Amino acid sequence: MRIKKAMKKGLRFARAITTTHPRFVAMESAYPNAVKTDMRPGYDISTPELGNMVLRDDAVRRLGQGYRVPDDYVAVIEQALVCLKHNVVMSRTGDLVSESSNAGSPKFFPRRRIEQRQKVRISGSATLLRARFCNYYHVLIDGLPRLVSIVRSPSVDANATKLMSSSDATDMEAFCLAKLGLSSNSVEQLDDEPLYEVERLVFTPFKTRLQAGYLPKEYVSHLRNSLLPSRPRKRTRLFVSRQGARERAISNHREVLGLLSIFGFVETTLETMSAQEQVDTLYDAEAIVGVHGAGLTNMLFSPEGLKVVEIFPTYYVIPHYYYLSRSLGHEYAYQCEGGDTRSVKSFKVDVRRLEASLLRSGISRNGA
């Protein structure tokens, strides 16, 4: 009797899961008539450094000990359904196009709330400006390369494609749009409550994978040509501390800053800068030390060869910036402080180990 009850309970739970959240389905399954232009097949890269790293468990499950760059394409989908609340593409049967989501689980997409939305038609060509998760990292590593893909595609007119968004472009988004030759006027701010039926949806998948910011070489080249200054560099060293953030502040901040100043590092608060100031600041950097967080995404604006030292409060590595560094041609090092979660208000950095990390990275004292 107990076994039967447990089985019934498990069946009810399984039904609740399948009815509460949509399934992930491939774009070609959801929209088999989409006109697809292949840009480049996927390929494998070597990641020998991973052999010495303890990665977070979910990163191991998703990435293993190697990395395959995803296939790249641009597709035009007629009469596509878009949920702007979550910045994803839906199938006609209420499933979620997996290539449109940068969330690894359907739990982030409550089915009933999606299906009950009113449908509104959008004429002409449009694409999504953002993704389901759209903090600073995701804007630059998920969203920006998709816009580059559309600009590079011979099969679509990027300037005639509206950018669907539930809010105005941020300062960094507007800056990047202008540098890519796109007007911020192409951003069409829409209510995020309806489901939108787009006459012609221009769709391209993410260029990276979950927990890995590896950008394909053609995107790195395009972004550097579009975003970086052409002036000589000043050669600075930056410390991104997160002291003003809600999580992962350094408790012995003064001691760490004292050490880094001996090596010529200057503490930098990137979030107070304009987009242009952030680009200029990182363009000049030859080395950066930072606690794991979105501020390290700005290494995108540094020419090849930047020395990166990332500090984790955990005993494991969260590999977003290892992969980003790998794709940008930067020299990456890390230091783990032994905690079991990154969601800590503050943590202490072992200064002696940090000094050793700097020296192993070829960063000399006094900025020499």
N, C-alpha and C positions, 0 to 999 in steps of 0.2 A: 504493500500500500504506500509506504513512504517513497519507494522508487518511482511509482506511478505519479505521485504528487510532484516529485522533483522533476520528472520528465515533462509534466504539464507546465510547471513553472518555467522551465527552461524554454519550452516552445513559445509560451507567451512573451518571454523576454526577447527571443529571436524575432518574433513577429513585430514587437515594438520597435526593435532596431531597424528592421527593413521598412517599416511604414513611417517612422519618424524622420529618417534621413534619406536623401536620394542616393542612387548608386552612382559610382564613377563609371563612365563609358568613354571609349575613344572617340575622337572627333569624327573619324571616317565612319564609325558605326552610327553616331547620332545624325550625321548629315552626309549620307553616301553620295549625294549629288554635288557636293562642294567642288569648286574648281581649284585645284591645288597646284601650286608651283613649287617644286622642290628647289631649295637653295643650296643644300649641302647634306650628304649623309653623315650619320654619327661616326665617331672614331674614338679609339682608346688612347689614353695618356698614361704614362708611367708615374707612379707616386711612391717612390722608394722610401721617402721620409715617414710614411705612415707606419712602417714596421716598428718604429721606436715610440709611437704614440699610443696612449690609452684614450680611445675615443668614447664619447658618450654612447650608451647602448643603442639608442634609436639611430644614431649616425652609422654605426656598424651594420645594423640591419638594412639600412637603405643604400649604403655606399660600398660596404665591404672594404677590401684593401686595395681596390683599384678605382678607376673612374672612366666612364664612357660619356663622352659629350653627346647630348641628344641630337637626333635628326632635326634638321631645320627646314621649314617651309613657310609659305604664305598662302592662305586659302581665302577664297571669296565664297561666303555662304549666303544664299538667298533666303529671306524670311527666317532669319535666325532669332532665337529667343535669348534675351540678355537679362540677367538679374543684376541691376545696378547696386542693390543693397549689399551684395557680396562680390560684385565685380567678376561674375562668372557667366559662362554660356551654358544654357540649358537645352536639352533635347525636347522634342515635341511630346514625349511621354513623361517628362518631369525628371529625367536623369540629368546628371551633371557632367559636362565635357571635362574629362580629367586633365587635358592639356591646358585648360583655362584656369586651373586652380593651383595656387601655391600653398595650399593647406593639405596636409597628408592624410586627413581623415574626413569622412562625410559628416562627422558630428558637428562640424562648424556650419552646417547648412540644414536648418530645420525644414523638412519637406513641406509640412502643412502651411507654414507661413509663406513659402515660395509659391505653392500652388494656388493659394487663395488671392494672390495679387491680381489686380486689374491689368489687362493688356492694353498697351499704347503703341501705336505704329510710329516708326521713325523712317522717313523717306531718305533716299540717297545712300551714300556709303558712310559707314561709321566703324569705329573700333573702340575698345576700352582703354582708357588712360591708365588705370590702376589695376591692382590685383586684390584678392581677398585680404591678404595682409599687405599693408602699404605704409609701413614706417619708413624711415630714411633709407635703411638698407634695401628694402624691397623696391622703393622708388627707383634707386639707381641701378640695382642689380637685376631686378625682375622687369620693371616697367620700361626703363630707358632703352635697353637692348631690343625690346619688342618694337619700339618706335623706330630704331635704327633699321630693323629688318624691313619695316614697311617703306622707309625712305629708300632703302637699297633695292627693293623688289622692282623688277621691270614690268610686273603684271598689274600694278595698282598705281593710282595717282595719289600720293601721300597728301598733297595740298588740297585735294578735294574730299579728303576723308575726315569726318568730324570725330573729335575725341570725346567720348562719353564720360561724364564725371558727375558726381553728386555735389561737388564743391569746386571753387576756383582753383586754378593751378597754384601750387606753392611757389615760393621764390625760386627754389632750385629747379622745379619742373619748368617754370617759365624761362629760366636761364637756359636750360638744356634744349627746350623746344626752339628757342631763337638760334642757338648754335647749330642745331640740326637743320635749320632752314624752314622750320615750321612756325606758324604764328600762334601765339597764345589765344588769338581770336578763334582758332579752330576748336578750342575747348568749349563744348556745349554743356552747360550746367543744367542738370535734370533732377527732378524729384526721384528719390531712390525707392519709393514705395511700389510703383507699378512694375510689371514685367514688360520689357520693350521688345516689340517685334521689328527687327531691323531689316529694311529692304535689301541691303547688301552689307553684310558684316565682313570686314577685313579682319582675318584672324591669323595669328601666328603664335606658336607655343613659346614657353619660357626657354631661354638659352642655357639656363643652369638647372641643377637638380636641388631637391630639398637638402638643406644643411651644407650645400657646396656652392660657393660663389665663383666657380670656374667659368670665365667668359671665353668663348671661342676667339681665336686669334684675329679673325676678320672684324669682330666687334671691337676688340681692344684697339686695333689700328684705326677704325673709323672714329671711335670716341676720342682717341688721342688727337687725331687730326682736326676734329671738330671743336674740342673743348680746351685744349691746352694752349697757353701762350707760346709765342715764337721768340720771346726774348731770352737772354742768358739767365741761368739760374744763380741764386744767391747762396745756396748750400747751407741750410739751417737744420737743426735737430729739434724735434717736437715731442712733448710729453702730454698725452691726452689722459687726464686723471679721473674724470667722472665725479669730481667732488660735489658738483651741483645736482647730480642725478639722485633718483630715489633709491637706486640699488647699486651695489658693487662700488661704493666709495672706499678709498684706502684709509684705514684707521691710523696708520703711522705715516700719513701724507707728508709731514714736514721732513721726516727722516729720508723718505724716498726722494723727495724733491732735492734735498741736500746732496744726495749721491748723484742724481742725474745732472745737477748743475755743474758738478766736477767734470762730467762728460760733455758739457756744452749744450745740454737740453734746456729748452724754454717751455714752461707750462702754457698750454694753449686751450682756450675755450672756444671750440669751433661753432657751437650752437648760437653764439652771439654774433657771428659774422654773416655778411651777405653771401650769396652764392659765389659771386666773383671773388670775394676775399678768401673764401675757402679754397677755391681752385688755385688762386695765386699762392696761398700759404703752403699747400701741399705740393705744388709744382716746385717750390724752392727746397723742399725737404729732402735730405739725404738719409735721414733715419727718423723713426717714430717709435715711441714706447707708449703703449696704451692698454688699459683694462678692456677686456672683451665687451664690446658694445658697438652701437651703430656708428659712432664717430670714426671707427677704423675704416669704414666704407670709403672715406675720403682718400685712401691710398690709390683709388682709381685715378686721381688727378696727378699722381707722381709719375715721372718718366721711369723707365725700366732701371732696376738696380737699387731701389729703395730698400734700406734695412729695416725690417719690422720685428719688434719684440712685443708679443701679446701676452698679457698677464691674466690668468684665470683664478678665481677664488676656489675652484673645484680641483679634484684630483684627476679629472679627465679633460680632454681637449674637445671643444665644440668647433668643428673644422671649417666653418664658413670662410674665415679669413686666411687659413692655410691655402685653400683652393683658390681664393681670389689672388693671393700673392703669387701662387704658382702660375696662374694664367697671365699675370702682368709682368712676370720676369723679375719679381722682387725676391729678396733674401729673407726668409721667414724663420723666426725662432719663437719659443714660447716658454712660459714658466707657470706651473700649476702649484697652487698653495694648499691643496689637500682637502678642501671642503667637499660636501656631498651634494650641494645645490648651488646654482648660480644666483638664486633669488635670495641674496643676503643683503642687508642694509649696508654693511661694511665688512671689511676683512683686512688682515695684516699681511704685508708683503715682506718676505725674507730678503733683506737688503743685501746680505752677502751673496746669496744666490743670484740676485739680480745683477750685481756687479760682475759676477762670473759669466752670466748670460751675455752681457754687453761685450765683454772682452772676447768671448768665443765667437760673437757675431762680427768681430773685426771693428768694433766701435771703440776708439781710443779715448783716453782722458783728455780733458781740456779742449775738446773739439778739434784736436789736431788730426 
